[in-house]
Amino acid sequence: MKSAFILVTVILLSASLVFAEGSWVNQSAVMNNAKVDESTNMAVGQDNTANMASTKMKNSFVNKSTVINNANVDESANMAIGKGNRANVGSVDMERTTVNRSLIINNATVDESANMAVGEDNTANMASVNMDHSGVNRSVVINNAKVNESANMAVGKGNTANMGSVHMKRSYVNGSYVINNANVDESANIAVGKNNEANMGSVVME
C-alpha cells in the first residue's frame, strides 16, 4: 500500500487532487485550484474512480491542517461506468479517513456540466462533501456549492447521487462544525435503481 507523508506547507495546482492511500497530512496546507472547461473525464471498468476538480482522501489522516478544494467546472462531463465506481465533480470525497483539528473547505462552481455514475454500488458527487466510514474531530467542514444548469446521475443498484450536499455515512462527528451553503439553479439530480438515494442542497447523516 502506498503511503505519503506531508509535513510542510504544500500548494498543489491540478485538475484533481488524490491523496495516496495511507496518506498522513500533519500541520500543513493542501490546496487544489482547478478550472475545467469543455472537457471529458471517464473511468470505465470495475472499481474505477473518476475525479474532476475534486479532492479525494482514502485511508488517510489529516491533523491540524487545512485542505481546500477550489473548483470551477464549465461545460464538462465526468463519468464512472462499472461496478463499484465513484464519480466526483467539484467535490471532496473521504473514505475511511480521519480529520482532526483541521479545516476542510470545498468551494465549487459547476455550470452546464454532467456527472454520471453508472453501475452497481456507484456514487455520484457534484459540488458536495461526501464522508464514508470517516471521522471528524474538533474540525470545521464547509461546502460552498453553486450549481447551474447541470445534471448529476447515479444509475444502478445501491447508488447515491449528491448535489450541493454534505453526505455522511457510517461516520462520526465530534466537537465540530459542518456547514453546507448550497445554491442550485435549473439543475437535475437523479438516482435511479433499487436502494438509491438522491440528495440536493442537503445535509444527510446515516
N, C-alpha and C positions, 0 to 999 in steps of 0.2 A: 504494500500500500504506500502510495506516495505521501510524503509529509513536507510541509513548508513551514518555516519559522520566520515571522516578520516582527522584528524587534525595534525598528526605527520608523520614522515617518516615511510613508510611501505614497506617491501620487501616480495613479495609473490612468492613462487615456486610451480607451479601446471601445469597440462596439459592445463587448460584453466582458464582464469580469467573473471568472470562475475560480474559486478557491480550490486548490488541490485537496483531495480527501485527507483528512487528518491535519489540516492547517491550524496553526496557532498564531493568532494576531494579538500582540501584547503592547499596550501603551503606544498605539500607532494611529495614523490616519490613512484610510484607504478610500480612494475616490475613483469612480467610473463616470467619465463625462462622455456620453455617447450621442451622436447625431446620425440617424439613419434615414436616408431618403431614397424612395423608389428602388427598394431592394427586396430580395427574397432570401430567406434562410430556411433550410429544410433538414430534418433528421428523419431518415426512413429506415426502419428496422427495429427489432426487438430491443427494449431497454435503452433507447436513444433519448437524448435531451436536446432541444433546440432553444438556444438563448439569443435573444436580440435586445440590445440595450438594457441588459439586466445584470444583476449581481447574484451569483449562485454560491451558497455555502453548504457543504455536506461534510458531516462528521468533523466539524471544526469547533474551535474555541476562540471566542473574541472577548478580550479582557481589557477594561479601561481604555477603550479605543473608539474611534469614530469611523463609521462606514457610510459613505454617501453614494447613492446611485442617481445621477442626473441624466435623464433620458428624454430625447426628442426624436420621435419616430413619425415619419410622414410618408404616406402612400407606399407602404411596405407590407410584406406578408411573411409570417413565421409559421412553420408547420412541423409538427411531430407526428409521424404516422407509424403506427405499430404498437404492439403490446407493451405496456409499462412505460410509455414515453411521457415526457413533460415538455410543454411549450410555454416559454416565458417571454413576454414583450414588456419592456419598461417596468420591470418588477424586481423585487428582492425575494428570493426563494431560499428558504432554510430547511434542510433536512438533518435531523439528529445533530443539531448544533446548539451550543450553549453560549449565551450572551450575558456577560457580567459587567455591571457598572460601565455601560457603553451607550453610545448614541448611534442609532440606525435610522437613516433618512432615505426615503425614496421620493424623488421629485420627477414625475413622469408626465409628459405631454405626448399623447398619441392622437394622430389626426389621419383620417381616411385610410386606416390600416386594418389588417385582418390577422388574427391569431387562431390557430386551429390545432387541437389535439384529437387525433382520430384513432380509435382502437381501445382495447380493454385497459382499464385502470389508468387512463391518461388524465393529466391535469393541465388546464389552460389558464394561465395567469396574465392578465393585461392591466398594467398600471396598478399593481397590487403588491401587498406583502403577504407571503404565504409561509407559515411555520408548521412543520410536521415533525412530531417527536422531538421537539426543541424546547429549550428553557430560556426564559428572560428574567434576570435577577437584577433589581435595582438599576434599571436601564430605562431609556426612552426610545420608543419606536414610533416613527411618524411616517405616514403615507400621504403625500400630496399628489393627487391624481386629477388630470384633466384629459378627458377622452371625448373626441368629437368625430361623429360620422364614421364609426369603426365597428368592427364585429369581432366577437370572441366566442369560440365554439369548442365544446367538448362533446364528442360524439362517440358513444360506445359504453359498454357496461362499466359502472363504477367510476365514471369520470366526474370531475369538478371543474366548473367554469367560474373564475373570479375576475370581476371587472371593477376597478376603483374600490377595492375592498381590502380588509385585513382578515385573513382566514387562519385560524389556529386549530390544529387537530392533534390530539394526544400530546399537547404541550402545556407547560406551566408558566405562569407569570407571577412574580413575587416582588412587591415593593416597587413597581414600575409604572410608567405612563405609556399607554398605547393610544395613539391618535390617528384618526382617519379623516382627511379632508378631501372629499371627492366631488368633482364636477363632471357629470356625464351628460352629453348632449347628442341627440339624434343617433344613438348607438344601439347595438343589439348584443345581448349576452345569452347564449343558448347552451343548455345541457340536454342532450337527447340520448335516452337509453336508460336501462334499469339502474336504480340506485344513484343516479346522477344528481348533482347539486349546482345551482346557478346563483351566484351572489353578485349583486351590483350595488355599489355605494354602501357597503355594509361592513359591520364587524361581526364575525362569526366565530364562536368558540365551541369546540366539540371535545 
